[in-house]
Amino acid sequence: MPSSDNDDLANDFGEVIALLRQGPPQVPSERPRDEVWVAIATELGQPALALGMADPDPIRSNGGGDARSDDGVDFWAAPPSWDQGRPPWWGRPLALGAAIAVGLLLVVLLVLAVRGDASVGRRADVSALGEWPGDGTAVLNGRELTVSIDGGTDLLGEHYEVWLLDIDGGEVLGVRSLGPVEVGDDATFVLADNVDLDRFDVVDVSIEPDDGDPAHSGQSVLRGELVS
Amino acid sequence: MSFGGPGARERGFGYPRGVVPTLEDRLVIGDETVLRELFEQFGSLVLGVGRRLVGDEAETLVRRVFVAAWRDRERFNPSRGSLVAWLSGITRREAVDQLRSSDRRSMVPSAEVGELEAVQPMVDRVVDRLVVALALDALPPSRREVVALCFFDDLSHAEIAQRLDLPLGTVKSHVRRGLETLQRELEDSRALV
């Protein structure tokens, strides 16, 4: 570039220009071998996974279903505007304010219903979301979480899944998959030691379509926070 | 902690439909499946830096950089620089550490063997060049072309304007804005060591 074009640019960007003047740079293309990835995973504590072997399944469901494994993975779930997908037949979920009002009412009813129960442990004050006509319970005893949903025959025909959520400031920061729950039945999940219940303290039940997609559908029907 | 690229999805983890988070999002949130993708996308760049600096110990540098990247993931702040700037800062640091701890000073091509201070400038030269190369690649095509003609082909602004059939003012603007972008990447990369 001729110096007349150069002067004030050189003042401001001399270093970058000098680097460019060394000529068109080559972006390296040699890829690291797979062994390097194995070494990385090994150093971070997961050699078996690095080799593609099945990981130990720390969450077991007594329902016998295909419980998904969870050994400490965090992953990012969407901010509140989740894709709704197929709308449930009872309509779209209520706006948050209305849901809270409904939730409070159901919490009161739930607390009244279980007041006589002397069992030790934490209970999630679960409340139905939107206009889902069912209800449910979630009780944590030690590391065993027992979830049930009910509401009669209106709920049949859908597939329900249980999750633990990490919600902070209204945003879902993480999701743990536990397993399926059937209407009118209890499902108990044994939580791995490395599931941090201080973070994942919201129990969530969703409706999952049969599309082979293991991700949370975004259609939560029941949710509540574990409280002592 | 677990890893495992595609396998993670089959274990029941994934993102709600309709959401495509960026690598930066996933790093910020701590999605562990992101590390394998960072390795796939940036591994060859770090290996290339390693080849130039530590020769046949380049794979060690790659391992050190991605281990450090995962362990330091909470320090990644998108507002302080790009993912490339952040990774390149880690690469600088790890390369300097690796060179300084190496007994094989003969691998250091610089004349100042034995002078610890010489390691940093040598590492910076290699990493700077890569950072600028990547930032140049990432420029919008029209701007990249102007910058390339200006500094690689040594054309004047007027010649570039004529060749590309652009107003002279546009050419000047492309050059300046292109340099600003490259400069910013370079500064971020150095600041994030």
Interface residues (C-beta under 8 A of the other chain):
Chain A: M1 P2 S4 D5 L9 D12 F13 E15 V16 I17 L19 L20 R21 Q22 G23 P24 P25 Q26 V27 P28 S29 E30 R31 P32 R33 E35 V36 W37 A39 I40 A41 E43 L44 G45 Q46 L49 A50 G52 D55 R68 S69 D70 D71 G72 V73 D74 F75 W76 A77 A78 W82 D83 G85 L173 G174 V175 S177 D213 P214 A215 H216 S217 G218
Chain B: M1 S2 F3 G4 G7 A8 R9 E10 R11 G12 F13 G14 Y15 P16 R17 G18 V19 P21 D25 R26 I29 G30 D31 E32 T33 L35 R36 F39 G43 S44 L45 V46 L47 G48 V49 R51 E59 V62 R63 F66 V67 W70 R71 D128 R129 L130 V132 A133 L134 L136 D137 V147 A148 C150 F151 F152 D154 L155 S156 H157 V175 R176 L179 E180 L182 Q183 L186
